[in-house]
Amino acid sequence: MARYEMSSIDCGAMGAVATGTVFLQLGLMHAIGRVAAIDRVAAHKWFNLAAREGVAEAARLRRELAAEMTAAEIADAQRGAREWIAAN
């Protein structure tokens, strides 16, 4: 997966700022291990949500990441995205 440098963001509870751009940044944070250990499932989930908001870069990164994941990991990420949508 490509490495990206990005400024630190404070998402807090996200509330009204839950946009495709924020989802993309959360995906990148998990993909590169910016805040904690690399978490491909969480990264895929956030990229999925960003792509749903129309962020083309997120869709590309999600495909790239999925190539490195097992089918079970992808299923977990998709489940996580659906749960986030249902809860928010």
PyMOL commands that set and color helices and strands:
alter all, ss='L'
color gray80, all
select helices_A, chain A and resi 15-17+20-32+40-52+56-66+71-87
alter helices_A, ss='H'
color red, helices_A
deselect
rebuild
show_as cartoon
